[in-house]
Amino acid sequence: GAMTENKGVEILIAAYGILKKKFNNLQLILKDQSNLYGIKTDYLFEKIKNSKLNQKYNILNEKMMKDIKIVSDNLSLNEIRSLYLITDCYVSPYLAEGFNLTPLEAAACGTQIVVTEGGSTDDFFDKCMGYQIESKLVKMNEDLYRLEPKIDSLISILTEKIINKKDELKYTRAEFVHKNFSWGNVVEKLIK
């Protein structure tokens, strides 16, 4: 999707940069829609470069950057499925989302998901799908709130539950999504 602030890509890159120092084989794939929205990942790296997180953890470095793959092309359904299947997890540390369909798509392919707790993904999240990042609700102004995913929670999940633990629920999660979130099931609920 668009690499807008609400997607939480900055916290994902920050967590990756911190973990990359510990896990040399770690790689990050970012799928953007810069061809549609005109927002490129370069601006994110510039924001992180000037952030307090980078000052504290020295996140951005040459070693870390060489293992980030950016996919900007439009992909077919089979290509998207292949992208989900080659990854250990799909991470969405969002601040605000309407529904956030892509983690559900990833789980339907059997990929573990890591999503912000307390947001829109709570509507479909089940423990067999993966993990939830602890967050707190932050008031932006009188009428606007957003979530703030905790970077320590994300780092802990990625370290202990993804990197160091074998995934034994791949087929369970895919079956759960297909059984509970097919278009037939969704339409049936609407008809009722």
N, C-alpha and C positions, 0 to 999 in steps of 0.2 A: 504494500500500500504506500501511501504518501509518508515520507519520513518527517511527519509533523511532530511537534513536541508531545502531543498526547499519547503517542505510541510508546514512549519510554525507551527509545533506541539509545539515548545517551547513557542511561543507567546500565543497559545491556553491554554497551561497548566498554564502559568503565569496569564492570564486573569481569568481562573478558580480559581486559588489560591487566587487572590484578591477578587473575587466575593464570594467565599465560606465563607469568614469572615462575609459577610453581609447577605447571603442567606444560612442558615444552611442545607436546603433540597436539595441544588444543587448537582447534580452528573455528572460525566464525564465518558463516555465510549470511550475508544480508541481501534480502530480495526487496528491491525498491521498485517504484514506478516513476522514475525520473523522466522517462519518455512521455508520460501522461501528465504528471503534476509539475514537472520542472524542478523538483527539489532533489538535489544530489547529495550524496553522503559526505562530500567534501566539507560542506558547511557544518555538519555534525562534528567532524573531527576538529574543525577550527574552534567550535564552541567548547569541546572537551579540552582542547589544548589550553584554553584560557580559564578552565574551571578550577574550583577549589579541590575537587577530587583529583585532578591531574597534579596539582601542586603538592597534594598530600601523598599520593601513591605513584607518581611518575608513570602514569598509565600508557601514554603514547610513546612508543619507541619503535625503532626500525624492525626489530624482531617480531614484535606484536603485529605490526602493520602488514608484514609479508604473508601472514597466515589469515588475513581477512579477504574473503572472496565476495565481490559485489556483483549481483545479477540484476541487470536493468532491463533486459529484454522481456517482451511478452512471452509467456510460456504456454504451451498446450497443456491440457489436462494431464496427459501422460508425463510430460516434463515436470509439472508441479508435483505429481505423485512421486516421481523418481527423486526429486529434491527432498521431499519429506522422508523417503525411505533411506537415503544415504546419511541422514543425520541421527545423532543420539537423542536429540530433543529439539522441540520448537519452543522458543522462549518469547513471551509477550509480557514484559513488565510495564503494562500500560498505565497511564495516569487517568485516562477517560476513554471510554469506548461505548458505541451504541449497542453492539452485539458481539463483535469480534469473532467472526465466522472462521477465520483461518486456523485457530487452535483446534476447533472442532474438526476441520478438514484433516489436519495433521493426525489427530487421534484416530480418525476413521481409517487412516493408512497404517495405524499401529504405532505411530511415533509418540513418545512421551511428550507431554506438554508441561510447561512451567508458566503459570499465569498469575496475575495480581489477584490477591484475595480481597473480597469486598466489592467487586465490580460486576460488570455484565456477565462475565464468564461463570459467575456463581450460579446462573440460571441453568447451566448444563454440566458443570464440573462434577466429576465423581473421582474418588481416590484412585480408581484403577487407571485414570487418564494420566496421572502424573502428580504434580506438586503445585502448591499455591504459595506465592511470595507474600510474606506478612506486609501489611501496609497500614497507613493511617489516613483518615479522611482530613483533608486540609481545606479550610474555608478561604477562597480566593477573593471574594467580595460578598456583598449582601445576598446575592442570588446564585453564586457560582461556587461549587465545590469540586475537588478532584482528589484522586488517590495519590498517595506518595509511597511507592513500593520501597521497602527497606533493602538497601544494597547488601547489608550483612546477611539478611535472610536469603537473598538471591545467590550470593557466593556460597553460603552453607549448602543450599539445595544442589547447586551445580557440583560442588565438591563431593559431598557425602552421598548424595542420592543418585547422581547421574554418572559422575566419573568413576566412583569407587564401588558401585553396586550394579550387578548384572540386571538387565531388564527382563523380567520373566512374565510381564503382562501384555506383551505386544498384541497377541491374538485376542486376549480378553478385552482390551480397550477397543480394538477395532470392532469386535462383535457387539460390545456395549453401545457404541455410537450407531452402528448400522441398525441395531434392534430398536433403539430408543429415539433416534433422530432422523429417521428416513422422512422423505417428503410425505409419504403416506401417513405416517404417525402424526406429523405436524398438522396436516390438513384435517385429519380425523378429529383432532382436538379443536380445531377452529370450527368445524361443522357442528360439533356438540355445543 
